[in-house]
Amino acid sequence: MRATKATRALAALYRARPEAALSPAEVQAALVQAGVAVNRVTVYRLLDRCAAAGLLHRQIDSARVTRYHLADPAQQEGAPRFECDGCHRQFRLDQGADRLQGALQQVLRALARSGHQGQSVDIAVHGLCAGCAHPERGA
């Protein structure tokens, strides 16, 4: 990838907010606020290139909004996570992830035996994070 001004600004955005799962519109607004004027098409292309390169992970949230978050090369793509429906931050759930991955692989194998081609598995628990559930606590 070329290190354009937009690319560097996107990298800085995710470094500053590593837990963020941002929509393309949120990314565009943040880049413009950072002084990088980009149009919507450029943002989509940049996010898609970063996802293809394995730097970002693309997911669709419960409201059917595409969001991008930092990819964690140490974790499998289908790792379970908690997604806050208020602020859209995502928290990876590490405890029991290995056992869950084993069960998911069994599901994919069962689908394959039936002739289906499962391509990915996405496990997310939705709710409100501590900060959104209890804003008075300042969490």
N, C-alpha and C positions, 0 to 999 in steps of 0.2 A: 504494500500500500504506500502511496505517496504521502509524505508528511506535509499536507497542506495546512493552511491556517485552521480550516474547519476540522480536519482530523486531529490536530493538536488540541483544539478547544474541546472536542468531544472526549479525548483521552483525559484532559484535565477535569472535565465535568464528572466523569465516572470515578476518577481518583478522589475527588472531593466528596463524592456521595456513593461509596462502593456498594451500599445495600439498596440503592435506588433501582427501581424497575420503571423506566420512563417510556412514555408513548412518543411517537415521532413529533407530535405537536409540542409536548413538554420539552423535548430535546431542542427543537427549533427555538422555542421561547428562551430557553436557557442560553443557547448560543448567541442569540441576538442580544440578550442582556449582558453577555460577556464581550460584546462588541464585534461579533462575527456575523455579518449579514449573510444569511443563507436562505435559499428558497426551499420550499417543501420538497420538491423533487430531489434536490441535492441531499437533504437530510435523509430521505428514504434510501437513496443509493448508498450513502455513507453508512447508515445503519446495516443495510443488507450486506455490504462488503465486509464490515466488521464481524457480522454474524458468520459469514462464509469463511472468514479467516479464523474463526474460533475464539475471537476476542470477546464477543457478546453472544448472549443466548437469547433467542426470540421465543416469546410465549404469548399466548392469548389469554387475557384474564377473564373473570366471570362476567364482565360486561361486554365481552367480545372485542376488547381493545388490545391491539398488539403492543406489547411492551418489551423492552430490551433491558437486560441486566448483564453485569459482568459475568463472563464465563469463568468457572473455576476448574482449571485443568485437572485438579486432584480429585474432583468428584465426577461421578457418572452423570450423563445428561439428564436422566430420569430421576435424579435424587429427589426425595420428598422435600416439600417446603411449606412454610406457612406464609400466606399472602394476606396482608392487611387490606381490607376493602375500603378503609378510610384514606390512607396515605399511599397505598400501593407498594410499600416496601416489602421485600421478600426476605425471609429468614430460612436458611437451609436447616433441615432437621437431620442431624447426624445420628442420633441415637436410634439404633435398630435399622439403619439404612441398608446394611449388608443383607440382613434377613429379608427385608422388603424387596431388594433387587433380585434375590434368589426366587422369591415368589412371582415377581413380575416376569422373569425369564421363563418360568413354568407356564405362565399364561400365554406368552408369546409362542412357546413351543406347541401348546395345545391349539392355538389358532392356526399355526402352520400345518399341523396334522389334519386340520379340517379344510386346508386349501387356502386359508386367508393369509394375507401378508401384512402383519402388524409392523409398523415402521417406527413408532415411538410410543412411549408411555409417559404420561405426565400426572404426577400425584401432588395435589395441593390441598392444604387445609385452609379454608377461608374464614376470616373473622376480623377482629380488631386487635391491633397490637396494643401493648400496655399504654403507649403514649396517646393513642386515639381513644381507647376505652376509658382512660382516667387522665384527661388533660390537666386536671387540677393538681395532680401529683408531679407534673413536670417531667414525666418519664421519657 
